[in-house]
Amino acid sequence: HGLHFIRCFRPNKEQSSGWVDRSFLAKQLRGNGVPQLLQVMCQGFPHRVALKEVAASFAGCLPGTEGFSDRLLTELLMHAFQVPRAEWRLGVSQLFLKAGQLASLEELSANP
């Protein structure tokens, strides 16, 4: 399954058609983390998975990790499965993966 995301933005405070308030739109883009997302994607991490999803899929693979945060559990999983650090990055709520790593993660998920 591929990951997709859609962001909706208001063109102006009045939500009137025909014109865009550039500063209002820029504030929304910054507030939703779009510049950071684009930066991560440009660094070669086009795929992302919610940390909650990773933790839910793999929680049983690492005994003794009950009660760990989704972020810590995800980090431990990536090290346990020996995924090279250059192939992934952790965000606040997302795991960012380089091309090819999403398929590997899905394969691991299907065969724990």
Order of alpha helices (4+ residues) and beta strands (2+ residues): alpha-alpha-beta-alpha-alpha-beta-beta-alpha
